[in-house]
Amino acid sequence: MKKTTSLLAFVLLISFLSIPLKGQNKKTEFNQELATKLGADKYGMKAYTIVMLTTGATKIEDKTKMSELMKDHLGNIGKLADEGKIIVAGPFLEKNKENYRGMFIFNTKSKEEAEQWVKTDPAVKAGVFSYEIFPWYGSAALPLYLEHHKEISQENP
């Protein structure tokens, strides 16, 4: 029950942060072409799928092998991002009782499709990570941040 409550609180926080606050900026003109391109509903939102990576059953003690696996993991994330399938990815910075290691937000409302994509991850295949999948509702503009991220990152893993 606590795990579900913690996850619910986390998802609600992300949902809240994805909704633009009124009065934050002056009113912008509605852009139907952009809304249609992004698949936005009348609220500017759409369905996504969140994948929470958890600690898997496999432990790899060999640091070289683990380093190579993580390099491949990051490469796969980049590939999925380039394909427009993954729009948010990142590790958690602190240990937590749920054993969440990181998360993905996939640009799909299909849990089945998200599961196919997460299974392409070398660390998931190796059993280092396991995962939980959740439907999520957030701003349809979320995929646009990736193009700006490239403008502000000096290095990519």
C-alpha positions in Angstrom: 0.0 0.0 0.0 2.8 2.4 0.9 4.5 1.7 -2.5 1.3 2.5 -4.4 0.8 5.7 -2.3 4.4 6.8 -2.9 4.1 6.2 -6.6 0.7 7.9 -6.8 2.2 11.0 -5.0 5.2 10.9 -7.5 2.9 10.7 -10.5 0.6 13.5 -9.2 3.7 15.7 -8.7 4.9 15.1 -12.3 1.3 15.7 -13.5 1.1 19.0 -11.6 4.5 20.1 -12.9 3.5 19.3 -16.5 0.5 21.7 -16.4 1.4 25.3 -17.2 0.5 27.6 -14.3 -2.0 30.4 -15.0 -0.5 33.8 -14.9 3.0 32.4 -15.3 3.4 34.1 -18.7 1.2 36.2 -20.8 -1.4 34.4 -22.9 0.0 32.8 -26.0 -2.1 32.2 -29.1 -3.5 28.8 -29.6 -1.6 26.9 -32.3 -4.0 24.3 -33.9 -1.3 23.0 -36.2 1.1 22.3 -33.4 -1.7 20.9 -31.2 -2.6 18.5 -33.9 1.0 17.6 -34.7 1.6 16.7 -31.0 -1.7 14.8 -30.6 -3.0 17.3 -27.9 -6.6 17.1 -26.7 -8.6 20.3 -25.9 -6.6 20.8 -22.7 -3.2 20.5 -24.5 -2.6 17.1 -22.9 -2.2 13.5 -24.1 -1.6 10.0 -22.8 1.9 8.7 -22.3 3.3 5.6 -20.5 5.7 5.8 -17.6 8.2 3.0 -17.0 9.8 2.9 -13.6 13.0 0.9 -13.7 13.6 -1.1 -10.6 16.6 -3.1 -9.3 16.6 -6.4 -11.1 17.5 -9.9 -9.9 20.9 -10.0 -11.7 24.0 -8.6 -9.9 27.1 -8.0 -12.1 30.2 -7.7 -10.0 32.6 -7.2 -12.9 33.0 -3.4 -13.2 34.2 -3.5 -16.8 31.2 -5.6 -17.8 28.8 -3.4 -15.9 30.3 -0.3 -17.4 29.8 -1.7 -20.9 26.3 -2.7 -20.1 25.5 0.9 -18.8 27.1 2.4 -22.0 24.8 0.1 -24.1 21.8 1.1 -21.8 22.5 4.8 -22.5 23.0 4.1 -26.2 19.6 2.4 -26.3 18.0 5.4 -24.6 19.5 7.7 -27.2 18.3 5.5 -30.0 14.7 5.5 -28.6 14.8 9.2 -28.1 16.0 9.8 -31.7 13.1 7.6 -32.8 10.6 9.8 -30.8 9.6 6.8 -28.6 11.2 8.0 -25.4 10.8 11.6 -24.3 12.0 11.6 -20.7 14.6 9.4 -19.2 16.8 9.6 -16.1 18.1 8.0 -13.0 17.0 8.7 -9.5 19.7 10.4 -7.4 18.9 8.7 -4.1 18.1 5.2 -3.0 14.5 4.6 -2.2 12.5 1.9 -0.5 10.7 1.0 -3.8 14.1 0.3 -5.4 13.3 2.6 -8.3 16.5 3.2 -10.2 15.2 5.4 -13.0 12.3 6.2 -15.2 11.2 6.6 -18.8 8.3 8.4 -20.2 7.3 6.8 -23.5 5.4 8.6 -26.2 2.7 6.0 -26.4 -0.5 5.3 -24.5 -0.1 1.6 -25.1 1.4 -0.3 -22.1 2.1 -3.2 -24.6 4.1 -1.0 -26.9 6.0 0.6 -24.0 6.9 -2.9 -22.8 8.2 -3.8 -26.2 10.4 -0.7 -26.2 11.7 -1.2 -22.6 12.6 -4.8 -23.5 15.1 -3.5 -26.0 17.2 -2.1 -23.1 20.4 -4.2 -22.6 20.2 -3.7 -18.8 16.6 -5.0 -18.8 17.6 -7.9 -21.0 20.5 -8.7 -18.7 18.2 -8.6 -15.6 20.0 -5.7 -14.0 16.8 -3.7 -14.2 13.3 -4.8 -14.0 10.3 -2.4 -14.5 6.8 -1.4 -13.7 4.5 0.3 -16.3 1.9 3.0 -15.7 -0.4 5.0 -17.9 0.1 8.8 -17.5 -1.6 12.0 -18.7 0.6 15.1 -19.3 1.3 18.0 -21.5 1.4 17.1 -25.2 4.3 19.6 -25.5 6.6 17.4 -23.4 8.4 16.0 -26.4 9.6 19.5 -27.4 12.0 19.8 -24.5 14.4 17.3 -26.1 15.4 19.7 -28.9 16.2 22.3 -26.3 18.1 19.9 -24.1 20.6 19.3 -27.0 21.2 23.1 -27.0 22.2 23.2 -23.3 24.2 19.9 -22.9 27.9 20.2 -23.5 28.4 16.4 -23.3 26.2 13.4 -23.9 27.0 10.1 -22.2 
